[in-house]
């Protein structure tokens, strides 16, 4: 270990001095812009997937409700639930898992 105590400082225990040193934690650093963009892209993908699941759940609920309904005159269609839910779920999952690719597409490295 490097002796960082000067001649004018009182001797301290090495362990307590090492703990008190100004070491930078990895958690104490600020996020870079492309990392922050990646967080937002993943959050958008997650929210889209949740919306897709919500729509699919509503569609399945409507299908089951229509199956056990005795009045067939006012059955609503489940098509709109599935037409919105399936693409939203697929797009949300793709965006969530391909966020690194989206970030690289947005933040390209400068060419020489």
Buried (B, 14 or more C-beta within 10 A) or exposed (E): EEEEEEEEEEEEEEEEBEEEEEEEEEEEEEEEEEEEBBEEBBEBBBBBBEBBBBBBEBBBEBEEEBEEEEEEEEEEEBEEBBEBBBEBBEBBBBBBEBBEEBBEEEEEEEEE
